[in-house]
């Protein structure tokens, strides 16, 4: 006789935790546009970038085209919380 264990359970707690994790990730991330020469064009929270791109999808198409031809660099950066006080800075400058 085979024994079974549950791999995945859907209930209110798991759904709430999933949405909380997604929202925390969006809050801790930044959307950054840089020119080819490295000049900073835009640096905003990722959640604001998602809202703007949902409201104005033409901007999304324009950024994809500019990114594809190499005029801009699109970066999504996540803040790293350092638990080791000996490390001074984990983010490249």
Buried (B, 14 or more C-beta within 10 A) or exposed (E): EEEEEEEEEEEEEEEEEEEEEEEEEBEBBBBBBBEEEEEEEEEEBBBEBEEEBEEEEEEEEEBEEBEEEEEBBBEEBEEEEEEEEEEEEEEEE
